[in-house]
Amino acid sequence: MRKIMISLPTGLFAAAAIYAVSSVALPAPAAAVVCAKGVYRAGCVGPNGAVAVRRPAARKHGAVCRRYGIVGGVRRCVVW
């Protein structure tokens, strides 16, 4: 009876240790579903950013110039 009581926790501990080591050591599959779920280090990043991330719409910078004038030999925007 004593042998069973010692071997049962030892076996459970060994199983938990193997599970923990295998979940950390084995890489996650790099499928599109895995990337969409946000698995850390799933290998989903390409040259244009992550697969599941959308870029925001581009904003226009600066004002639109409707009239140009030449000032000192340089073409510049003129506000009238």
Residue pairs with C-beta under 8 A, 6 or more apart in sequence:
27 41
27 43
28 34
28 39
28 41
28 42
29 42
30 42
30 43
30 44
32 44
32 51
34 42
34 44
35 42
35 44
35 50
35 51
35 52
36 51
36 52
38 52
44 50
44 51
44 52
45 51
49 55
63 77
65 77
67 77
67 78
67 79
67 80
68 75
68 76
68 77
68 78
69 75
69 76
69 78
70 76
